[in-house]
């Protein structure tokens, strides 16, 4: 019984194979293999399954199955040739050559075998030639690099060649096999920067995607030496070593997704110990005085990138917990550094901000309240241990630490502000005579006064002190920070016109001073950043933002700061916030009139809108920003380093883009300045709100622009997913509508784009909106479907039994809305032209089909009428019986009336199509021409 069933399954598999359903064939052969012990049948089944493996590109499986067939019968020529094909695809040319050589011996006259034999022979010779030439090239390069008398240009060329070789798998392996790691270490020992750099970059290439090599290199070079190289002052060197360590970490942790074969796949290496050692060394670098500011930054970049989970769906956050226990105090020490104190570690402008970002990422990666409480306690203990009435430096460090945490996890910072004596210490430091105390205190007050309740405390206790410092200090750095503190306190009421903290006109004066500093190129960049931060608060005031967008030099100075690669990139958030305020693209709570009346009655405060926050003022500000070149500035900001461009900043940039795209006339300018390209990463990464806003802005651009210009090359395919994400009931009607318009535009460009839309599973959503009660949504969805039906896979959905897709399109042709009718008739015309089966199916889906068709053929709008006549022609051409049915109806009279009309320029297509329908009827012999 089992043998008979096995034979039956083999025949079934053969049928599937002939129908090109290779997965089903594989399944049948696999089931048969379990049921038989007949050697001849087993050999056939393995051989056949190997053929399926070749077709589905499962070459390892194909080679294995062919080998099993050969084990049963060593002269099985089909199995030998199939194994040869599989081995060739796996790059095992010498083994493939042996198999085809055996085939050619068994069948010498087979031209196919002879041709494969020649081809493989040529490939093997070429591989050997490349291998030997690579070996000699590697040797030659090391000779030049290690020769002290080599000429400079030869040295540079050899170094660059070595780097390129190290990035290729074959080259990396040859360097590794030829004692390359030891020779590269000799280059490092020369201490010549250009040679050390070449060695580091070559090692980096060799580590990428190869766990075994990465492990050997890590142990050969030594983590101590790697970290000491990263600790140097040279920025280029520090970054290169950082990239080397990242390549090692990716390979050890399996983040590098390259497929491995053969020996590399078989090696199971326990890398946890190495990864932990790397983490410990990076944490030690944070607090070492021997490490440069650049080195410290790179260590934090590596921790930022590799410690917190990339996906919160992954349950394991043990790396974060390890760093919190063993390294949080070290990170806090970096956050608390005060550049003007003698004990300060070497820093760059970005160091403290990177430490704040790291604290924020670690805090966000915690899974439960006990973990967060433990984190908070470490911070509290660290800060309170610094308070010392006898040592003012320690107090300054404590406040600087709080200030840094406030720039990271704000909730945690807010809790720390509640610690006994923290707020009082800030106010006390403001009154100190030391400039360093004032500087730290003012910055801390700025970060502390984000909540209105905190701002009120500071307004009560600290504003007079801030004003006094502003008037008396000669230090520009303190002066500008004090001004920002006053700006922030002045804007504590947000956009609420009725909650102004300062007297009328005060905020405009503060803003004017900020703009003055911003335009002063002689002031250092870091200090000018504070001027932008001041504007980020003050532009909540409508008078300030209106003045600011009219000050073109100030606007352009801000854009240049954001673009400059050397700038302190923490400016991005401030610039983005300022632009959000200027375009009013922040969320505004809807004011319900009844609740306003209730609030007034109960004497509660009611938010007031400034007259300059009305739509015509906002539109004018957007126009001015576009004229000043805001789009190119935003495009530069999007390219910033991921550690600095936070998800919150991305959301702000997406909001600004959406506001800029509001007017269809402005979208061409935005595209011309690189806005379409810049929106793509914002739509794919960041906060949920940010991704939706960016996707909506993309939809606005895709709806009216030529996609080939807005998203050139392959980039256009990346636009599809964000647009499809907007086809969701959780999105508002405008987002749905503009996404459908964008998809309609894209689906009209090429079948490859239609295929991409189909693969993103957009079809069911488009169909849902065709049922929508809202006229514009129904129209947009039907127009999109009209383009999508050109795709074969979409047509197959209409051909499938048991669905109402065709019925829906036919019924939409009978709608009163002309635009819906036009789109639905277009879709039906293309479907009936593509498949005769759909012509017959159309007559079965609804009893109203003939009436709807007649209405289309008599339509007042020529485009609808033309599409109706095309449908009629398709039905006539599809089937003689169906044609007879149509001729017996009133449709013949309609065709005759339309066909007899004089074909003027506008009606030519309509009349011609009607005449073609009549000619078809004459061909069948249903009607005769009148002589």
C-alpha positions in Angstrom: 0.0 0.0 0.0 2.7 2.4 1.0 4.8 1.7 -2.2 1.7 2.3 -4.4 1.0 5.6 -2.6 4.6 6.6 -3.0 4.4 6.0 -6.8 1.2 7.9 -7.0 2.7 10.9 -5.1 5.7 10.8 -7.5 3.3 11.1 -10.5 1.5 13.9 -8.7 4.8 15.7 -8.1 5.7 15.3 -11.8 2.3 16.9 -12.8 3.1 19.9 -10.4 6.5 20.2 -11.9 5.1 20.4 -15.5 2.7 23.1 -14.3 5.8 25.0 -12.8 4.4 24.7 -9.3 7.8 23.7 -7.8 6.8 24.1 -4.1 3.9 21.7 -4.5 6.1 19.3 -6.5 8.7 19.3 -3.7 6.0 18.6 -1.1 4.7 15.6 -3.1 8.3 14.1 -3.6 9.1 14.7 0.1 5.9 12.8 1.2 6.7 10.0 -1.2 10.3 9.7 0.2 8.8 8.9 3.6 6.7 6.0 2.3 9.1 4.0 0.1 12.2 1.8 0.6 12.5 0.9 -3.1 16.1 2.0 -4.1 15.2 2.8 -7.7 12.2 4.9 -6.7 14.2 6.6 -3.9 16.9 7.7 -6.4 14.3 9.0 -8.8 12.5 11.0 -6.1 15.8 12.6 -4.8 16.8 13.4 -8.4 13.4 15.0 -9.1 13.5 17.0 -5.8 17.0 18.2 -6.8 15.4 19.6 -10.0 12.8 21.5 -7.9 15.7 22.9 -5.8 17.4 24.2 -8.9 14.2 25.9 -10.0 13.6 27.5 -6.6 17.3 28.5 -6.2 17.6 26.3 -3.1 21.0 25.2 -4.3 22.3 23.6 -1.0 19.2 21.4 -0.9 19.5 20.6 -4.6 23.2 19.5 -4.2 22.2 17.4 -1.1 19.3 15.6 -2.9 21.4 14.9 -6.0 24.2 13.5 -3.8 21.7 11.1 -2.2 20.6 9.9 -5.6 24.2 9.4 -6.6 24.9 7.4 -3.4 22.2 4.9 -4.6 23.4 4.9 -8.3 26.9 6.4 -8.9 26.2 6.4 -12.7 22.9 8.4 -12.4 23.8 11.0 -15.1 20.8 13.3 -14.4 21.7 13.5 -10.7 25.3 14.1 -11.5 24.5 17.0 -13.9 22.0 18.5 -11.4 24.6 18.4 -8.6 27.1 20.0 -11.0 24.6 22.9 -11.6 23.9 23.4 -7.9 27.6 23.3 -7.0 28.4 25.9 -9.7 25.8 28.3 -8.2 27.3 27.7 -4.8 30.7 28.8 -6.2 32.3 25.3 -5.7 33.6 25.2 -9.3 36.2 22.4 -8.8 33.6 20.0 -7.4 31.1 21.0 -10.2 33.8 20.3 -12.8 34.4 16.8 -11.5 30.7 16.0 -11.8 30.3 17.3 -15.4 33.6 15.5 -16.3 32.0 12.2 -15.1 28.8 13.1 -17.2 30.9 13.7 -20.3 32.7 10.4 -19.8 29.4 8.5 -19.6 27.9 10.4 -22.6 30.8 11.8 -24.7 28.5 13.1 -27.5 26.3 15.2 -25.3 26.9 18.8 -26.5 25.5 20.3 -23.3 28.0 18.4 -21.1 30.9 19.4 -23.4 29.8 23.1 -23.3 29.5 23.1 -19.5 32.9 21.4 -19.2 34.5 24.2 -21.3 32.8 27.0 -19.4 33.7 25.6 -16.0 37.3 25.0 -17.1 37.5 28.7 -18.2 36.0 29.9 -14.9 38.4 27.8 -12.8 41.4 29.1 -14.7 40.2 32.7 -14.2 39.6 32.1 -10.5 43.1 30.7 -10.1 44.6 33.5 -12.1 42.8 36.1 -9.9 43.8 34.2 -6.7 47.5 34.1 -7.6 47.5 37.7 -8.9 45.7 38.7 -5.6 48.3 36.9 -3.5 51.2 38.6 -5.4 49.4 42.0 -5.3 48.9 41.7 -1.5 52.6 40.8 -1.0 53.7 43.7 -3.2 51.5 46.2 -1.4 52.9 45.1 2.0 56.5 45.4 0.7 55.8 49.0 -0.5 54.1 50.0 2.8 56.7 48.5 5.1 59.6 50.0 3.1 60.7 53.2 4.8 62.2 54.4 1.5 59.0 54.1 -0.6 57.9 57.2 -2.5 54.8 59.1 -1.1 52.5 58.5 -4.1 53.4 54.8 -4.2 52.7 54.5 -0.5 49.3 56.3 -0.9 48.3 54.1 -3.9 49.3 50.8 -2.1 47.4 51.9 1.0 44.2 52.7 -1.0 44.5 49.4 -2.9 44.8 47.4 0.3 41.7 49.1 1.7 39.7 48.2 -1.4 40.9 44.6 -1.3 40.0 44.3 2.3 36.4 45.2 1.5 36.0 42.4 -1.0 35.4 38.9 0.3 38.1 37.2 -1.9 40.6 40.0 -1.2 39.9 40.0 2.6 40.4 36.2 2.7 43.7 36.4 0.7 45.1 39.1 3.1 44.0 37.0 6.1 45.6 33.8 4.7 48.9 35.6 3.8 49.7 36.5 7.4 48.0 39.9 6.7 46.9 40.7 10.3 50.5 40.5 11.6 51.6 42.7 8.7 48.8 45.2 9.3 49.9 45.4 12.9 53.4 46.3 11.7 51.8 49.2 9.8 50.1 50.3 13.0 53.4 50.1 14.9 55.0 52.6 12.4 52.9 55.3 14.1 52.7 57.1 10.7 49.1 58.4 10.7 48.4 57.6 7.0 49.7 54.0 7.4 47.8 53.5 10.6 44.6 54.8 9.0 45.1 52.4 6.0 45.7 49.5 8.3 42.6 50.3 10.4 40.4 50.7 7.3 41.6 47.4 5.8 41.0 45.6 9.1 37.5 47.1 9.2 36.7 45.7 5.7 38.1 42.3 6.7 35.9 42.1 9.8 32.6 43.0 8.0 30.3 40.1 7.7 32.7 37.4 8.9 32.4 36.4 12.5 35.5 34.1 12.6 37.8 36.7 11.0 36.4 39.5 13.3 37.1 37.3 16.4 40.7 36.6 15.3 41.3 40.3 14.5 39.8 41.5 17.8 42.1 39.2 19.8 45.2 39.8 17.6 45.0 43.6 17.7 43.6 43.7 21.3 40.7 45.7 22.6 43.2 47.9 24.6 45.1 48.9 21.5 41.9 49.5 19.5 40.5 51.8 22.3 43.8 53.7 22.6 43.8 54.3 18.8 40.2 55.6 19.1 41.2 57.9 22.0 43.5 60.0 19.8 42.9 63.7 19.0 42.8 63.1 15.3 39.1 63.1 14.2 39.6 61.0 11.1 41.5 58.3 12.9 39.0 58.2 15.8 36.1 57.8 13.3 38.0 55.1 11.4 38.6 53.1 14.6 35.0 53.6 15.6 34.0 52.0 12.2 36.3 49.1 12.8 34.8 48.4 16.3 31.3 48.7 14.8 32.2 46.2 12.1 33.5 43.8 14.8 30.4 44.3 17.0 28.1 43.7 14.0 29.9 40.5 13.0 30.0 39.2 16.6 26.4 40.0 17.4 25.0 38.7 14.0 23.7 42.2 13.1 25.6 41.9 9.7 22.9 40.0 7.7 25.2 38.5 5.0 24.6 34.8 4.3 27.5 32.6 5.2 28.3 29.3 3.6 30.6 26.3 4.3 33.1 26.6 7.2 32.0 30.1 8.4 28.4 28.8 8.8 29.6 25.7 10.7 31.6 27.7 13.2 29.6 28.4 16.4 31.5 31.0 18.4 30.5 32.3 21.8 30.8 36.0 21.3 29.1 37.2 24.5 32.3 37.5 26.4 34.0 39.6 23.7 31.0 41.9 23.4 30.9 42.4 27.1 34.6 43.2 27.1 34.1 45.8 24.3 31.3 47.4 26.3 33.4 47.6 29.5 36.3 49.3 27.6 34.0 51.8 26.0 32.5 52.7 29.4 36.1 53.1 30.8 36.9 55.4 27.9 34.1 57.8 29.0 35.9 58.8 32.3 39.6 58.5 31.3 41.6 61.8 31.1 43.8 60.1 28.5 40.9 60.0 26.0 40.4 62.9 23.6 37.0 64.6 23.2 36.7 62.9 19.7 37.5 59.5 21.2 34.9 60.1 24.0 32.3 61.0 21.4 32.9 57.9 19.3 32.7 55.7 22.4 29.3 57.2 23.2 28.2 56.8 19.6 29.1 53.1 19.7 27.2 52.7 23.0 24.2 54.6 21.7 24.1 52.4 18.6 24.7 49.0 20.1 23.4 48.9 23.7 19.6 49.9 23.7 17.3 47.5 21.8 16.6 48.6 18.2 13.1 47.0 18.4 11.1 47.2 21.6 9.3 44.0 20.6 12.5 42.1 21.5 12.1 41.2 25.1 15.8 41.0 26.1 17.2 44.4 27.4 20.0 42.8 29.4 22.7 44.9 27.6 21.0 48.1 28.8 20.6 46.7 32.4 24.3 45.8 32.4 25.3 49.3 31.3 23.0 50.9 33.9 24.6 48.9 36.7 28.2 49.2 35.5 28.3 52.4 33.5 25.5 54.9 34.4 27.7 56.8 36.9 30.4 57.1 34.3 27.9 58.5 31.8 26.6 60.9 34.5 30.2 62.1 35.1 30.4 63.1 31.4 27.0 64.9 31.5 28.2 66.8 34.6 31.5 68.1 33.1 31.9 71.9 33.2 34.4 73.0 30.6 35.7 76.0 32.7 36.6 73.9 35.7 40.2 72.6 36.0 39.0 69.0 36.6 37.2 68.9 33.3 37.8 65.9 30.9 38.7 66.7 27.3 35.3 67.4 25.5 34.0 68.5 22.1 30.9 70.7 21.6 28.8 67.5 21.2 30.1 65.4 24.1 27.6 66.4 26.8 24.6 66.2 24.3 25.7 62.7 23.2 25.8 61.7 26.9 22.3 63.1 27.4 21.0 61.2 24.3 22.6 58.0 25.7 20.9 58.5 29.1 17.6 59.0 27.3 18.0 55.9 25.1 18.9 53.7 28.1 16.0 55.1 30.1 13.5 54.5 27.2 14.8 50.9 26.9 13.8 50.0 30.5 10.8 47.7 30.6 9.2 48.2 34.0 8.8 50.6 37.0 11.3 48.8 39.3 14.0 49.1 36.5 13.2 52.9 36.2 13.2 53.4 40.0 16.7 51.7 40.1 17.9 54.1 37.4 16.5 57.1 39.2 18.1 56.1 42.5 21.5 55.9 40.9 21.0 59.4 39.5 19.8 60.8 42.8 22.7 59.3 44.8 25.2 60.6 42.2 23.7 64.2 42.4 23.3 64.4 46.2 26.8 63.0 46.7 28.1 66.1 44.9 26.4 68.7 47.1 29.0 70.2 49.4 28.7 73.6 51.2 32.5 73.7 51.4 33.2 73.0 47.7 31.4 75.2 45.1 32.9 73.2 42.2 31.1 70.1 43.3 27.8 72.0 43.6 28.2 73.3 40.0 28.9 69.8 38.8 25.7 68.5 40.5 23.6 71.2 38.8 25.3 70.6 35.5 24.4 66.9 35.8 20.7 67.8 36.4 20.8 70.1 33.4 22.2 67.3 31.2 19.5 64.8 32.3 16.8 67.4 31.6 18.0 67.3 28.0 17.6 63.5 27.9 14.7 61.8 29.7 12.7 64.8 30.7 10.4 62.9 33.1 13.4 61.7 35.1 14.9 65.3 35.0 11.7 66.6 36.4 11.8 64.2 39.2 15.4 65.2 40.0 14.3 68.9 40.1 12.1 67.9 43.0 15.1 66.8 45.1 15.6 68.9 48.2 17.8 71.9 47.4 18.2 71.5 43.6 16.0 74.5 42.5 17.3 76.6 45.4 20.9 75.8 44.4 20.2 76.9 40.8 18.9 80.3 42.0 21.8 80.6 44.5 24.4 80.0 41.7 22.8 82.7 39.6 23.8 85.1 42.4 27.4 83.9 42.6 30.2 86.2 41.5 32.0 83.5 39.6 31.1 83.5 35.9 31.3 79.7 35.6 28.6 79.4 38.3 26.4 81.8 36.5 26.9 80.1 33.2 25.9 76.6 34.6 23.0 78.0 36.6 21.5 79.9 33.7 21.7 76.9 31.4 20.1 74.7 34.1 17.3 77.2 34.7 16.6 77.2 30.9 16.3 73.4 30.8 14.3 73.4 34.1 11.6 75.9 33.1 9.9 73.7 30.4 6.8 73.1 32.6 4.7 76.1 33.3 4.6 75.3 37.1 8.5 75.3 37.2 8.6 78.5 35.1 6.3 80.1 37.6 8.6 79.2 40.4 11.6 80.6 38.5 9.7 83.8 37.5 9.0 84.3 41.2 12.5 83.6 42.4 14.9 84.0 39.5 13.8 86.5 36.9 15.1 89.5 38.8 18.5 87.7 39.2 18.5 86.8 35.4 17.8 90.4 34.5 20.5 91.6 36.9 23.1 89.2 35.3 22.0 90.3 31.8 22.6 94.0 32.6 25.9 93.6 34.5 27.8 90.7 32.8 30.5 91.5 30.3 30.7 87.9 29.2 28.8 87.4 25.9 28.4 83.6 26.6 26.6 84.3 29.9 24.7 87.3 28.4 23.2 85.2 25.5 22.3 82.3 27.8 20.6 84.7 30.3 18.6 86.1 27.4 17.5 82.6 26.4 16.4 82.0 30.0 14.3 85.1 29.8 13.0 84.1 26.4 11.9 80.7 27.7 10.2 82.2 30.8 8.6 84.8 28.6 7.1 82.0 26.4 6.0 79.8 29.3 2.3 80.4 28.3 2.9 78.8 24.9 0.7 80.0 22.1 -2.0 81.3 24.5 -2.2 85.0 23.9 -3.9 85.5 27.3 -1.0 83.9 29.3 1.8 86.3 28.5 4.3 86.3 31.3 6.0 89.6 30.5 4.8 93.1 29.7 3.6 93.9 26.1 6.5 94.3 23.7 9.1 92.6 26.0 9.2 89.4 23.9 9.7 91.4 20.7 12.7 93.1 22.3 14.2 89.8 23.4 13.6 88.4 19.9 15.3 91.4 18.3 18.4 90.9 20.4 18.4 87.1 19.5 18.2 87.9 15.8 21.0 90.5 16.2 23.3 87.8 17.8 22.3 85.2 15.2 23.4 87.5 12.3 26.7 88.3 14.0 29.2 86.0 12.3 32.0 87.1 14.6 30.4 85.3 17.6 31.3 81.6 18.0 28.9 79.0 16.7 28.0 77.5 20.1 27.0 80.9 21.4 24.9 81.7 18.3 23.1 78.3 18.8 21.7 79.8 22.0 20.2 82.7 20.0 18.3 80.1 17.9 17.2 78.4 21.1 15.9 81.7 22.3 13.9 82.1 19.1 12.6 78.6 19.5 10.8 79.8 22.6 9.9 83.3 21.5 8.4 82.3 18.2 5.4 80.9 20.1 4.4 84.6 20.1 2.7 85.4 16.8 4.2 89.0 16.7 7.7 87.5 17.0 7.3 84.9 14.3 5.8 87.4 11.9 8.8 89.7 12.4 11.3 86.9 12.2 10.1 85.6 8.8 10.4 89.1 7.4 14.1 89.3 8.6 15.7 87.5 5.6 19.3 87.8 6.9 18.3 86.3 10.2 16.4 83.5 8.5 19.3 82.7 6.3 21.8 82.9 9.1 19.7 80.3 11.0 19.6 78.1 7.8 23.4 78.3 7.4 23.9 77.3 11.0 21.7 74.2 10.5 23.5 73.3 7.2 27.1 73.7 8.5 28.7 70.4 9.0 31.1 71.8 11.7 28.3 73.2 13.8 27.1 71.8 17.1 24.4 69.7 15.7 22.2 70.1 18.8 21.0 73.2 17.0 18.8 71.0 14.8 16.1 70.7 17.4 16.0 74.4 18.1 15.8 75.2 14.3 13.1 72.6 13.8 11.1 74.0 16.7 11.4 77.6 15.4 10.2 76.5 12.0 7.3 74.5 13.5 6.3 77.7 15.4 6.6 79.9 12.3 4.4 77.6 10.2 2.0 76.8 13.1 2.4 73.1 12.4 2.1 72.1 16.1 -1.0 70.3 17.3 -3.8 72.7 18.2 -6.6 71.5 20.4 -10.0 72.0 18.9 -11.9 74.7 20.9 -15.5 73.6 21.4 -17.7 76.8 21.7 -20.0 75.2 24.4 -16.9 74.4 26.6 -15.6 78.0 26.2 -18.9 79.4 27.4 -18.9 77.0 30.3 -15.3 78.0 31.2 -16.2 81.7 31.1 -19.2 81.1 33.2 -17.1 79.2 35.8 -14.4 82.0 35.5 -11.7 79.5 34.2 -9.0 80.7 31.9 -9.8 80.3 28.2 -6.9 80.1 25.7 -6.9 83.0 23.2 -5.7 82.9 19.6 -3.5 85.8 18.4 -4.9 87.6 15.3 -1.6 86.8 13.5 -2.1 83.1 14.0 -5.0 83.1 11.4 -4.6 81.2 8.1 -3.8 84.1 5.8 -0.9 85.1 8.1 0.4 81.5 8.2 0.2 81.2 4.4 2.3 84.4 4.0 4.9 83.2 6.5 5.2 79.9 4.5 5.7 81.8 1.3 8.5 83.8 2.9 10.2 80.8 4.3 10.2 79.0 0.9 11.6 82.1 -0.7 14.4 82.3 1.8 15.4 78.6 1.0 13.9 76.7 3.9 13.6 73.4 1.8 17.3 73.0 1.1 18.0 73.7 4.8 15.5 71.0 5.8 17.1 68.6 3.3 20.5 69.1 4.9 19.1 68.6 8.4 17.6 65.3 7.4 21.1 64.0 6.5 22.5 64.6 10.0 24.0 61.9 12.1 21.4 59.6 13.6 22.6 60.1 17.1 21.9 63.8 16.8 18.8 63.8 14.6 16.5 62.3 17.2 13.0 60.9 16.5 11.5 64.1 18.1 13.5 66.3 15.7 12.4 64.1 12.8 8.8 64.6 13.8 9.2 68.4 13.9 10.9 68.4 10.4 8.0 66.3 9.1 5.5 68.8 10.5 7.3 71.7 8.8 7.4 69.8 5.5 3.6 69.1 5.7 2.9 72.8 6.4 5.1 73.8 3.4 3.3 71.4 1.1 -0.2 72.7 1.9 -0.5 74.9 -1.2 -0.2 72.8 -4.4 1.5 75.8 -6.2 4.5 75.6 -3.7 5.1 71.8 -4.2 7.1 72.3 -7.4 9.6 74.6 -5.5 9.8 72.0 -2.7 10.6 69.2 -5.2 13.2 71.4 -7.1 15.0 72.0 -3.8 15.2 68.3 -2.8 12.1 68.1 -0.6 10.8 64.8 -2.1 14.0 63.0 -1.5 14.4 64.4 2.1 10.8 63.3 3.1 11.5 59.6 2.4 13.6 58.8 5.5 11.2 60.9 7.6 8.3 58.7 6.4 10.1 55.5 7.2 11.8 56.2 10.6 10.9 58.1 13.7 7.8 58.6 15.9 4.4 57.3 14.6 3.1 60.9 14.4 6.2 62.0 12.5 6.0 59.1 10.0 2.3 59.9 9.3 3.0 63.6 8.8 5.9 62.9 6.4 3.8 60.3 4.5 1.0 62.9 4.2 3.5 65.4 2.8 4.8 62.8 0.4 1.2 62.1 -0.7 0.6 65.8 -1.4 3.8 65.9 -3.6 3.0 62.6 -5.3 -0.5 63.7 -6.1 0.5 66.6 -8.3 4.1 66.1 -9.3 5.7 64.1 -12.0 7.1 61.2 -9.9 10.1 60.8 -12.3 11.2 64.3 -11.3 10.1 64.3 -7.7 11.6 60.9 -6.8 14.1 60.1 -9.5 15.4 56.6 -10.2 14.7 53.7 -7.8 13.6 56.2 -5.1 10.1 56.3 -6.5 9.4 52.7 -5.3 10.2 53.8 -1.7 7.3 56.2 -1.9 4.7 53.5 -2.2 4.8 52.1 1.3 4.3 55.4 3.2 1.3 56.2 0.9 -0.2 52.8 1.5 0.2 53.3 5.3 -2.2 56.3 5.0 -5.0 54.1 3.7 -6.1 53.3 7.2 -9.4 54.0 9.0 -7.3 55.6 11.8 -6.1 58.3 9.4 -8.3 61.3 8.6 -10.3 61.7 5.3 -7.8 64.2 3.8 -4.9 61.8 4.4 -6.8 59.0 2.8 -7.8 61.1 -0.1 -4.4 62.5 -0.9 -2.8 59.1 -0.5 -5.2 57.8 -3.1 -4.4 60.7 -5.4 -0.7 60.0 -5.0 -1.1 56.2 -5.7 -3.2 57.1 -8.7 -0.4 59.2 -10.1 2.2 56.5 -9.4 0.1 53.7 -10.8 -0.3 55.6 -14.0 3.5 55.6 -14.6 4.6 52.0 -15.0 3.6 48.4 -14.4 6.5 48.0 -12.0 5.0 50.6 -9.8 1.6 49.0 -10.1 3.2 45.7 -9.1 4.9 47.4 -6.1 1.5 48.9 -4.9 -0.1 45.4 -5.3 2.8 43.8 -3.3 2.3 46.3 -0.5 -1.3 44.9 -0.1 -3.0 48.2 -1.1 -5.7 46.6 -3.2 -8.2 45.7 -0.4 -7.8 49.2 1.0 -8.4 50.8 -2.4 -11.5 48.6 -2.9 -12.8 49.6 0.6 -12.7 53.3 -0.3 -14.6 52.5 -3.5 -17.6 51.7 -1.2 -17.1 54.9 0.8 -20.0 57.3 1.2 -17.8 60.3 0.8 -17.9 61.3 -2.9 -14.3 62.5 -3.2 -12.9 59.4 -1.5 -15.0 57.1 -3.7 -13.9 59.0 -6.8 -10.2 58.9 -5.9 -10.3 55.2 -5.1 -12.1 54.4 -8.4 -9.5 56.4 -10.4 -6.7 54.6 -8.7 -8.3 51.2 -9.5 -8.7 52.4 -13.1 -4.9 52.5 -13.3 -4.3 49.4 -11.2 -6.4 47.1 -13.5 -3.7 47.3 -16.1 -1.7 45.0 -13.9 -2.1 41.2 -14.6 -2.2 40.2 -11.0 -5.0 42.7 -10.3 -6.9 41.3 -13.4 -6.6 37.8 -11.9 -8.3 39.1 -8.7 -11.3 40.2 -10.9 -11.2 36.8 -12.8 -11.3 34.8 -9.5 -14.7 33.2 -8.6 -16.6 34.2 -5.5 -16.0 37.9 -5.3 -17.9 41.1 -6.1 -15.1 43.2 -7.5 -16.5 43.3 -11.0 -20.0 43.9 -9.8 -18.8 46.9 -7.8 -17.1 48.4 -10.9 -20.2 47.8 -13.0 -22.5 49.5 -10.4 -20.1 52.4 -10.1 -20.5 53.0 -13.8 -24.2 53.7 -13.0 -23.4 56.3 -10.4 -24.6 60.0 -10.8 -21.1 61.3 -10.0 -19.6 61.9 -13.5 -16.0 61.5 -12.2 -16.7 58.2 -10.5 -18.5 57.1 -13.7 -15.6 58.1 -15.9 -13.0 56.2 -13.7 -15.2 53.1 -13.3 -16.0 53.0 -17.1 -12.3 53.3 -17.8 -11.5 50.3 -15.5 -14.3 48.2 -17.0 -13.1 49.1 -20.6 -9.6 47.8 -19.8 -10.8 44.7 -17.9 -13.2 43.6 -20.7 -10.5 44.3 -23.3 -8.0 42.1 -21.4 -10.2 39.1 -20.8 -13.2 37.6 -22.7 -14.2 35.8 -19.5 -14.8 39.2 -17.8 -17.1 40.2 -20.7 -19.3 37.2 -20.0 -18.9 37.7 -16.2 -20.1 41.3 -16.5 -23.5 40.1 -17.8 -23.9 37.8 -14.8 -22.9 40.1 -11.8 -26.1 42.3 -11.9 -29.3 42.4 -13.8 -28.8 46.2 -14.4 -25.7 45.7 -16.6 -27.4 46.4 -19.9 -29.2 49.5 -18.7 -25.9 50.8 -17.2 -24.1 50.1 -20.5 -26.7 51.9 -22.5 -26.6 54.9 -20.2 -22.8 55.1 -20.7 -23.1 55.0 -24.5 -25.6 57.9 -24.4 -23.6 60.0 -21.8 -23.3 63.8 -22.3 -19.7 63.7 -21.3 -17.7 62.5 -24.3 -14.9 60.7 -22.3 -17.6 58.6 -20.4 -19.5 57.9 -23.7 -16.2 56.8 -25.4 -15.4 54.4 -22.6 -19.0 53.0 -22.7 -18.7 52.4 -26.5 -15.3 50.6 -25.9 -17.0 48.3 -23.4 -19.8 47.6 -25.9 -17.2 46.8 -28.6 -15.3 44.4 -26.2 -18.6 42.6 -25.4 -19.5 42.3 -29.1 -16.0 41.0 -29.9 -15.9 38.5 -27.0 -18.7 36.1 -27.9 -21.3 35.7 -30.8 -24.1 34.7 -28.5 -23.5 37.8 -26.3 -23.2 40.0 -29.4 -26.6 38.7 -30.6 -28.2 39.6 -27.2 -26.8 43.1 -27.5 -28.0 43.6 -31.1 -31.5 42.5 -30.0 -31.5 45.2 -27.4 -31.8 49.0 -27.7 -28.0 49.2 -27.8 -28.1 48.7 -31.7 -30.3 51.8 -32.1 -27.9 53.8 -29.8 -24.8 52.6 -31.8 -26.6 53.5 -35.1 -27.5 57.0 -33.9 -24.0 57.7 -32.6 -22.3 56.1 -35.7 -24.3 58.2 -38.1 -23.1 61.5 -36.5 -20.7 63.8 -38.3 -17.3 63.2 -36.7 -16.1 66.7 -35.7 -12.8 67.2 -33.9 -14.2 66.6 -30.5 -16.5 63.6 -31.3 -14.1 61.8 -33.7 -13.1 59.0 -31.3 -16.7 58.4 -30.1 -18.2 58.2 -33.6 -15.3 55.9 -34.8 -15.8 53.5 -31.9 -19.5 53.3 -32.5 -18.8 52.5 -36.2 -16.4 49.8 -35.2 -19.1 48.3 -33.1 -21.5 48.3 -36.1 -18.8 46.8 -38.4 -18.4 43.9 -35.8 -22.2 43.3 -35.9 -22.0 43.2 -39.8 -19.1 40.7 -39.5 -21.4 38.4 -37.5 -24.1 38.9 -40.2 -26.6 40.3 -37.6 -27.1 43.5 -39.6 -26.6 44.4 -43.3 -25.3 47.7 -44.7 -27.9 49.8 -46.5 -26.7 50.3 -50.2 
